[in-house]
Amino acid sequence: SLFHELGHILLHNRRQTFIEDGNTPSDLEEQEKEADAFAADQLIPPADYERFVKHGDFYPNSIARFASKLGIDAGIVVGRLQHDGLLPPNWGNKLRTRYTLVAPKEKSNDYRHE
């Protein structure tokens, strides 16, 4: 994710090149964990997340209410819960907002906003 990569930039050696090929050396595994933690804490404050998880109510309306209190999309909470193994990968995906990126048909160097 964007925040994961920003975590690498802010926390680790900027001159180091990292190519992910599925065979992460053990010294880089710690950096990956640090970047994961950095990313996780940027949109959902750790104390709020811990309270929510401790309560254990992961029904869609509870997730939506929690996300609303934080001012984030419910899909972010779903993704975090899935990443942390608290929800199965196929559960709650209806709460995620889907975006479609469409490339312009003609290449233009004109970036003016009207």
C-alpha positions in Angstrom: 0.0 0.0 0.0 1.0 3.6 -0.3 1.5 3.9 3.5 3.6 0.8 3.6 5.9 2.2 1.0 6.0 5.6 2.8 6.9 3.7 5.9 10.0 2.3 4.1 11.0 5.8 3.0 10.5 7.4 6.4 11.9 4.5 8.6 14.6 2.9 6.6 17.7 3.5 4.5 16.7 5.5 1.5 19.6 4.2 -0.6 18.7 0.6 -0.1 17.1 -1.1 -3.1 14.5 -3.7 -2.4 13.0 -6.0 -5.0 10.2 -8.2 -3.7 10.5 -11.7 -5.2 9.0 -13.8 -2.4 12.4 -14.6 -0.9 12.8 -11.9 1.7 16.1 -12.1 3.6 15.7 -12.2 7.4 17.2 -8.8 7.9 14.6 -7.3 5.5 11.7 -9.2 7.2 12.0 -6.9 10.2 11.8 -3.8 7.9 8.7 -5.3 6.2 7.1 -5.7 9.6 8.0 -2.2 10.6 6.5 -0.8 7.3 3.4 -2.9 7.8 2.9 -1.5 11.4 3.5 2.0 10.1 0.9 1.6 7.4 -1.6 0.0 9.8 -1.4 2.9 12.3 -1.8 5.8 9.8 -5.5 5.5 9.2 -6.7 3.7 12.3 -5.2 4.9 15.6 -3.8 1.9 17.5 -5.7 2.5 20.7 -9.0 2.9 18.8 -8.4 -0.3 16.8 -7.5 -2.2 20.0 -10.7 -1.2 21.7 -12.8 -2.1 18.6 -11.1 -5.5 18.3 -11.4 -6.2 22.0 -15.2 -5.6 21.7 -15.3 -8.2 19.0 -18.4 -7.0 17.1 -17.4 -7.2 13.5 -20.9 -7.0 12.0 -21.2 -4.7 9.0 -23.1 -2.0 10.8 -20.5 -1.9 13.7 -17.6 -1.7 11.2 -19.4 1.2 9.4 -20.1 3.0 12.7 -16.4 2.6 13.8 -15.1 3.8 10.4 -17.5 6.8 10.5 -16.2 7.8 13.9 -12.7 7.8 12.5 -13.7 9.6 9.3 -12.5 6.7 7.0 -14.1 4.4 4.6 -15.5 1.2 6.1 -13.4 -0.8 3.6 -10.2 0.4 5.3 -11.4 -1.3 8.5 -12.5 -4.4 6.7 -9.0 -4.6 5.0 -7.3 -4.2 8.3 -9.4 -6.9 10.0 -8.7 -9.2 7.1 -5.0 -8.5 7.1 -4.9 -9.2 10.8 -6.7 -12.5 10.3 -9.8 -11.4 12.3 -12.0 -11.7 9.2 -11.9 -14.2 6.3 -10.6 -12.7 3.1 -14.1 -12.9 1.4 -16.1 -11.4 4.3 -17.1 -7.7 4.4 -16.0 -6.9 0.9 -19.3 -5.3 0.1 -18.3 -2.5 2.5 -15.3 -1.7 0.3 -15.6 1.2 -2.1 -14.6 0.1 -5.6 -12.9 2.5 -8.0 -12.2 2.1 -11.7 -9.3 4.0 -13.2 -9.8 4.9 -16.8 -7.0 6.1 -19.0 -7.7 8.9 -21.4 -8.1 7.7 -25.0 -5.8 10.4 -26.4 -2.5 11.3 -24.8 -2.4 15.0 -24.1 0.2 17.2 -22.4 -2.5 19.7 -21.5 -3.2 19.4 -17.8 -5.3 22.6 -17.4 -8.3 22.3 -15.1 -11.3 24.2 -16.2 
